[in-house]
């Protein structure tokens, strides 16, 4: 159940980010994908280190959202640095 919730949260955050701050060379699909990866990764990490037990807790919702936004920010900052 948790992975489904994290995936949906990541997709929602990615879609909103793609609408608010569109990226022409990359597109909305990449933004959504990066946010899904961030939400799922931080969701697993939070449960693995014992920050929360259930997705129904406040941290179970907040950490994947912050993970999606954080991974998207890192992606956008570093994306231009590795292009030739």
C-alpha positions in Angstrom: 0.0 0.0 0.0 2.8 2.4 0.8 4.5 2.2 -2.5 1.2 2.9 -4.3 0.7 6.0 -2.1 4.3 7.2 -2.6 4.0 6.7 -6.4 0.7 8.7 -6.5 2.2 11.5 -4.4 5.2 11.7 -6.6 3.1 11.7 -9.7 0.9 14.5 -8.3 3.9 16.6 -7.2 5.6 16.0 -10.5 2.5 17.0 -12.5 2.1 20.2 -10.4 5.7 21.0 -10.8 5.5 20.5 -14.6 2.6 22.8 -14.8 4.0 25.5 -12.5 7.6 25.4 -13.8 7.6 23.8 -17.3 10.9 22.7 -18.8 11.0 22.8 -22.5 13.9 20.5 -23.3 12.9 17.8 -20.8 9.1 17.9 -20.5 6.5 17.0 -18.0 7.0 13.2 -18.2 10.6 13.4 -17.0 9.5 15.8 -14.2 6.8 13.3 -13.1 9.2 10.4 -13.3 11.9 12.1 -11.2 9.3 13.0 -8.6 8.0 9.5 -8.4 11.6 8.1 -7.9 12.2 10.7 -5.2 9.0 10.0 -3.3 9.4 6.2 -3.5 13.1 6.4 -2.5 12.5 8.7 0.5 9.4 6.7 1.5 11.4 3.5 1.7 14.3 5.2 3.4 12.0 6.7 6.1 10.4 3.3 6.9 13.8 1.5 6.7 15.4 3.8 9.3 12.3 3.7 11.5 11.0 7.2 11.2 7.4 6.0 10.9 5.5 2.7 10.8 2.5 3.5 8.5 1.8 5.6 5.5 -1.2 7.0 7.5 1.1 9.0 9.8 2.0 12.6 9.1 5.6 11.7 8.3 4.4 9.0 6.0 2.9 11.8 3.8 5.4 14.6 4.4 8.7 12.7 3.8 7.8 11.4 0.3 6.6 14.9 -0.7 9.8 16.5 0.5 11.7 13.7 -1.2 10.0 14.3 -4.5 10.6 18.1 -4.3 14.2 17.6 -3.2 15.2 15.1 -5.9 13.5 17.3 -8.5 15.5 20.3 -7.3 18.8 18.4 -7.4 17.9 17.1 -10.8 17.2 20.6 -12.2 20.4 22.1 -10.7 22.7 19.3 -11.9 21.0 18.6 -15.3 22.8 21.4 -17.1 26.2 20.7 -15.6 26.7 17.3 -17.2 25.6 18.1 -20.7 28.3 18.6 -23.3 
